[in-house]
Amino acid sequence: MKYLPSLIVLLVTLLATVFSLQSNDGQLTYAIDDAYIHLDLADQLWRTGVYGVNEGQYSAPSSSILWPELLFIGAGTPWHEYVPYALNLLAGLASGLLLFSIFLSVSKRAWVAAALGSIAVLALNIPGLTLCGMEHNLQTLLTLLAVYGLIESEQKGAIPRWLWLVLLLGPLVRYENALVSFAVLAMLLHRGHWRPALLCGSLIALALGGFSLFLLAHDLGAFPTSIMVKKAPGDANYWNLVLTNIGYSLRS
C-alpha cells in the first residue's frame, strides 16, 4: 500500500515517456523550452563560470537559483539532457511516498492513504511535470516535506531538524516557495519557536538578497527575467493581471 502512489508515478511517467519517444523519433523531448534554457545555463556556468546562456554574456533566465547548479550533474557529457528527467522522476517518486504518509497521518488507514495518494499524484500532474524537465517536481517535494514536517511536529511535540533545511531550500529551488516557507515560519513563531524561526527566515532573506545583489552587479535587475515578465506592464492593474492569469489557467 505504502508504495502505490509512487508506483502510479513510475508507471504513468514511463507510459508518457514511451508516447513522447514515439512522437519524436526516439529522442527524449521536454514539453517546454525552459528545460533547454536551464540546461544551456548550467553548461555555460560549468564551462566558463559565466551565468547566462550565450558565450561570455551574463543573463538571468532561470526561475530557480539552485536548479541550474543541480544540472551540473552530467554537464559536458552526452547524457546531460537526461539529468532533469532523472531528478524529476526521483522527486516524483519521493512525493508519492510523502503523500501516502501525509494522508495516513489523517486517515489512519493504509488503503485510504494509498487511494488518496494515488489520486493526488495524478491531480498534481507529477508524471507530466517530469516531462517538462523543470524544477517543479522538486518544488512539490519540498512543499510536501514542509507540510509533513508540520504534521510530525504536531504529533510528536518537537520540530524535526530537517524541516529548517526544507524551509531554507524551498525558495532557492523556486521563488514562489518563499510563500510556503514564510507561512510555515509564521506558524512556528506562533508556537513560540522564535529563535530558530527568525534565524531561518533571516537566512532565506540573506540568500535571496545575495542572489539579487549578484544579478544587480551584472546589470541584470534584482530578479530573474522569467519573474519580471510576469508582472503587470506599465500602469496596468496588478490584480486584473492576476485574475486574467487565473482565468487563463482554468481554461487551458
N, C-alpha and C positions, 0 to 999 in steps of 0.2 A: 504493500500500500504506500509506504513512505516514498518509494521511487517512481510512482506512477506519473506525477506531474512532470518530472524530469524525462521520463520515457516518452511522454507525449511531445515534449520539446524536441527530443532527439529524432523521433520518427517523422514528425511534420517538417522539421528542418531538412532532414535528408530527402524527403519526398519533394519539397520545394527546390532543393538543390539539383535533384535529377531533372526536374522540369526546366530549370534555368540552364543547365548544361545542354539539354536537348535543343533549347531555343537559341543557343549561342555557339553552336558548332563545337561543343565540348570545352568552351572557355568559361571559367568562373567569372561572372559579371555581376557587379553590385548594382543595386537598383537606383542609386543616386550618385551623381558625380562627386559629391562631397567626400566620399570614401577615397577617391583617387587624389583629390586635393590634399587630404591628410597624409596619404602615402608619399606624395611628392614632397610635402613639407618635412616629413620625417627623414626622407632620403637626403634632401638638401641639408638639413640640420646635421645629419650624421656625417655626410661627406665634407662639408665646408664650414660648418659651425654657424652658417647664416640662417636666420629664422625667416623663411619665405619659400616660395615655390619656383621662383626664377633665379637663375645663376647669379649669385652675388647681390641680390636685391632683397632687402627686408620687406616683409609684408605680414599682415595678421589675419589670415583667412580662417583660422581654426576656431570652432565653437567650444573648444576644450583646451585647458592648459596642459594637462597631463597626457591626453590621448596620443598626440604625436610622439611623445617620448616613449610610450609603451610600444609604438610601432617601430622603435629602433630594432626590435627583435626581427632578425632576418633582413635588415637593411643591407642593400648591396648584393643580395642573393636572388636567384630566380624565383624562390618561393616567398618573397617578401609580400606579394599581393594576397597570399593566403592567411597572413597573420591576423587581419581584422576578423576574418571568418572564424578562425580558431578561438580568438579571445571572446568573441560574441557568443559562440557556442558554449564555451566553458562558463561564461557568466549566466547564460540562459539555463544551463543545467543546474547551477547553484541556486538560481532564483526559484526553480521548480522545487528544490528541497526546502528552501526557506518558506515558500508559500504553504507547503504541507505543514511545516512547523507552526506557522502563524495561525492557520485555520484549526490545527489540532489544539492549540492553546485556548481557543474559543469554544470549539465544539466538544472536545474531549473524546471524540470518536474518530478512529483512524479512517474508516470508509468515507465519512463525511468530509474530512480534511483532504483525502485523496481526490474525491469528486470535485470539491470546490477549487482545489489547487489546479486540477486539470483544466477546469473551465477558465480559471484565471490566467494561465499561461497562454491560452488562446485569445482571451479578451485583451490581454496586454500585447498581443501580437509579437511575442518573443521570437518565434521562428522567423517571422517576416523581418524583424529588426536585425536578425543575424545576417540576412542577405542585403541589408542596407550598408553594412560594413562600417558603421559609425559607432560612437561610444554609448549609444542609448541603452543597450543591454547592461552595460556596466553601471550606468546611471540608475537603472531599475534595480539592479542588485544592491547597490549602496542604499537606495531608498528603503528597500525591504529590510535590509540589515538595521537601519535606523528604527524602523517600526518594531522589528523583533527585539532589538535592544531595549526599547521602552517596555515592551511586554515582559521581558525577562527581569528587568529592574523592578517592575511592579510585583511580579510573582515572588522573587527571591529577596526583595528588600535591599538589593545592592546593585549598583550600576556596573555592568561588565566593562572591563577596561578597554576592550576593543571598540566600544561604542564611540569613544572620543576620537579614535583614529578614523572611523567611518564618517563622523560628522566633519572632520577636517578634510578628508579626501573628496567628499561629495561635491562641493563647489569647484574643486580643482579639476574634476572629471567633466563637469558641466555646470556652467554658471547658475542655471535655474535651480540646482540643488542647494544653493545658498538659502532659498526659502525653506526647504526641508530642514537643513541644519539649524538655522536660527529658530525655527518653530520648536524643534526638539530642545534646543538650549533654553528657550523661554520656559518650557515645561520643567526642565531640570532646575532652573533658577527658582521657579515657584515651589519646588520641593525642598529648596534650601541648599542646593549644591552650588553655592556662589563661586567659590574659588576655582574649581575645575571648569565650570561653565564659562566664566569670564575669561579664563586663560584660553580655552578652546576657541571662543568667539574672537579673541584678540589675534590668535594665530591665523584664523581664517581671513580676517581683515588684513593682516600683515601679508599673507601670501597673495591675496587678490590685488592688494595695493602695490606690492612689489612687482607683480607682472605688469600692472598698468604703468608703473614707472619705467619698466623696461621698454614697453611699447612707446611711451612718450619720448624716451631717449632716442628713439629711431624715427621720430616724427610720424608715428602711426596712429595717434589718438590714444585715449585712455582705455578703450575697449576694442576687441576684435571687430573686424569689418562685418562678420556674419551676425553679430549682435546689433551693430549700429544700423544696418539696413532694415531692421525690423521696427525701428522707432518711427513715430509719426513725422512725416516730412514737413518742414517749414512751420506754418501756422495751423496745420491740421490738428483736429481734436484727438488726443491720445485715446480716450475711451471709445470714441467712434471706431478708431482703428482696431482696438481690441475686440469690440463686438463684431466688426466686419470679419476679422480673422476667425473668430469662434464660429460665425455663420458659415464661412467657407469650409472650415474643418468638418462641420456637421454634414455639409452637403457632399463633400469629397469622399 
